[in-house]
């Protein structure tokens, strides 16, 4: 299983913005996401999928590229 490198890069941006745990990532609003330095439309989609994966307790699957 290959790691989803794009998702890992976006997670770095999220961490740098101060969202460093599951609770804070899930609670991110669109305003929070748009305030992240260098965020792209593709990044927004990845953050949305990350939030869904956290809620579904499937973070490892998400980073492994098997998020459903």
C-alpha positions as YAML, in Angstrom:
chain: A
units: angstrom
residues:
- id: 1
  name: UNK
  ca: [0.00, 0.00, 0.00]
- id: 2
  name: UNK
  ca: [1.56, 3.30, -1.11]
- id: 3
  name: UNK
  ca: [1.19, 6.38, 1.03]
- id: 4
  name: UNK
  ca: [-0.94, 9.20, -0.31]
- id: 5
  name: UNK
  ca: [1.85, 11.79, -0.60]
- id: 6
  name: UNK
  ca: [-0.53, 14.64, -1.52]
- id: 7
  name: UNK
  ca: [-2.56, 14.02, 1.63]
- id: 8
  name: UNK
  ca: [0.58, 13.99, 3.76]
- id: 9
  name: UNK
  ca: [1.72, 17.29, 2.24]
- id: 10
  name: UNK
  ca: [-1.70, 18.86, 2.96]
- id: 11
  name: UNK
  ca: [-1.59, 17.50, 6.52]
- id: 12
  name: UNK
  ca: [1.69, 19.38, 6.96]
- id: 13
  name: UNK
  ca: [-0.05, 22.61, 5.92]
- id: 14
  name: UNK
  ca: [-2.88, 21.89, 8.36]
- id: 15
  name: UNK
  ca: [-0.38, 21.27, 11.19]
- id: 16
  name: UNK
  ca: [1.52, 24.46, 10.36]
- id: 17
  name: UNK
  ca: [-1.76, 26.37, 10.58]
- id: 18
  name: UNK
  ca: [-2.16, 25.14, 14.18]
- id: 19
  name: UNK
  ca: [-4.67, 22.34, 13.71]
- id: 20
  name: UNK
  ca: [-2.72, 19.52, 15.31]
- id: 21
  name: UNK
  ca: [-5.25, 16.98, 16.55]
- id: 22
  name: UNK
  ca: [-8.32, 15.20, 15.25]
- id: 23
  name: UNK
  ca: [-10.78, 17.34, 17.19]
- id: 24
  name: UNK
  ca: [-9.40, 20.61, 15.83]
- id: 25
  name: UNK
  ca: [-9.17, 19.28, 12.25]
- id: 26
  name: UNK
  ca: [-12.76, 18.08, 12.28]
- id: 27
  name: UNK
  ca: [-13.87, 21.44, 13.71]
- id: 28
  name: UNK
  ca: [-12.17, 23.44, 10.92]
- id: 29
  name: UNK
  ca: [-14.54, 25.76, 9.10]
- id: 30
  name: UNK
  ca: [-14.23, 26.85, 5.49]
- id: 31
  name: UNK
  ca: [-12.87, 30.19, 6.73]
- id: 32
  name: UNK
  ca: [-10.18, 28.31, 8.68]
- id: 33
  name: UNK
  ca: [-9.27, 26.26, 5.62]
- id: 34
  name: UNK
  ca: [-9.13, 29.27, 3.31]
- id: 35
  name: UNK
  ca: [-6.86, 31.09, 5.77]
- id: 36
  name: UNK
  ca: [-4.15, 28.41, 5.41]
- id: 37
  name: UNK
  ca: [-1.14, 29.78, 3.58]
- id: 38
  name: UNK
  ca: [-0.91, 28.40, 0.03]
- id: 39
  name: UNK
  ca: [-4.08, 26.30, 0.15]
- id: 40
  name: UNK
  ca: [-5.37, 25.19, -3.26]
- id: 41
  name: UNK
  ca: [-8.75, 23.93, -4.39]
- id: 42
  name: UNK
  ca: [-7.30, 20.41, -4.51]
- id: 43
  name: UNK
  ca: [-6.06, 20.86, -0.92]
- id: 44
  name: UNK
  ca: [-9.56, 21.84, 0.19]
- id: 45
  name: UNK
  ca: [-10.90, 18.59, -1.25]
- id: 46
  name: UNK
  ca: [-8.21, 16.59, 0.55]
- id: 47
  name: UNK
  ca: [-8.94, 18.36, 3.85]
- id: 48
  name: UNK
  ca: [-12.64, 17.59, 3.40]
- id: 49
  name: UNK
  ca: [-11.84, 13.90, 2.82]
- id: 50
  name: UNK
  ca: [-9.50, 13.92, 5.83]
- id: 51
  name: UNK
  ca: [-12.29, 15.33, 8.01]
- id: 52
  name: UNK
  ca: [-14.65, 12.59, 6.78]
- id: 53
  name: UNK
  ca: [-12.02, 9.91, 7.43]
- id: 54
  name: UNK
  ca: [-11.42, 11.16, 10.97]
- id: 55
  name: UNK
  ca: [-15.15, 11.06, 11.70]
- id: 56
  name: UNK
  ca: [-15.35, 7.50, 10.29]
- id: 57
  name: UNK
  ca: [-12.21, 6.38, 12.20]
- id: 58
  name: UNK
  ca: [-10.47, 5.51, 8.92]
- id: 59
  name: UNK
  ca: [-7.43, 7.79, 9.02]
- id: 60
  name: UNK
  ca: [-4.94, 5.01, 8.25]
- id: 61
  name: UNK
  ca: [-7.01, 3.96, 5.22]
- id: 62
  name: UNK
  ca: [-7.12, 7.59, 4.09]
- id: 63
  name: UNK
  ca: [-3.35, 7.98, 4.15]
- id: 64
  name: UNK
  ca: [-2.92, 4.57, 2.56]
- id: 65
  name: UNK
  ca: [-5.06, 5.67, -0.38]
- id: 66
  name: UNK
  ca: [-7.99, 3.39, 0.39]
- id: 67
  name: UNK
  ca: [-10.50, 5.87, 1.81]
- id: 68
  name: UNK
  ca: [-14.02, 4.94, 0.82]
...
